[in-house]
């Protein structure tokens, strides 16, 4: 025979279970995974200076051109023997 007290006890057990059991949402899982990565894997490289690390061969003559007119910080090297067009 079913009694209201049985339903109450079942509800209390369900509440206890739900309050002690945690289910992670996707954002929590991502946050936890990010915390487990070593700091060195998450370092963002420092901003590079405006100078290129690529150096042209000495036997090739080059010319610096502005990539953005009036902005000397954004230049590129091209071959000096190229057609002006």
N, C-alpha and C positions, 0 to 999 in steps of 0.2 A: 504494500500500500504506500502510495506517494504522500509525503507530508510537506507542508510549506517550509519546515525547518530544514529538510533535505535540500531544497532549492536554495535556501539562504546559505547553507554550508557550502554548497557547490559554487555559488557566486563568490563567497569569501575566498575560497581556494583559487578561483580564477583571477580575482583581484590581486591576491598575494603573488601568484605566478607572474602576472603581467608586470607588477611593480618591481620584481626582482630579476626579470629577464629583459635584456636590452637587445634590440635589433638595430643595427647600424643603417643609416640611410647612405646613399651614394656619396654625398659630400663629406660625411664623416669618414668613410672608408678612404677617400682620396686624401683627406687631411692626415690621417694616420699613416698612410703610405708615404706621403711627403716627409713626415717627421722621421721615418725610418731611414730615408736616404741619407747618405753621408753628406756633410756640408760641402765637401769638395765637389761632389757631383752637381750641386745646386748653385755653385758660384757663377755669377754673371761676369764675363770678361770686362775689364775696364775699357772705357771708350778709347778707341785708337786715336792717336794724334792725326792731324791733317796730312802727314807725310806717308807716302806709300812705301811699303817694304820691297816692292818690285823695282829692281834697278835694270835699266836697259843695258845692252852690250855696249862696250866702248866704241866698237867699230860702226855703230849705227847712229847717225845724227838724228836728234829728236827736237821737237818743238813743243812747248807747253801751251795748251789752249784752255780758256776758261769754259767750264761746262755751264755755268750760270753767269750770264753777262754782268759784269760789275762785281762779281764775288770771286776774289782771288783765292779764297780758301778752297774752292772747288775747281781744281784743274786736272787735266789729264795730259799725258805725253803721247804725241803721235809722231810718225816718221816725218822728218823735215822735207823729204823729197816727194811728198804726196802732191797731187794736183790741187791747187787752191780751192777748187769747187768741192 
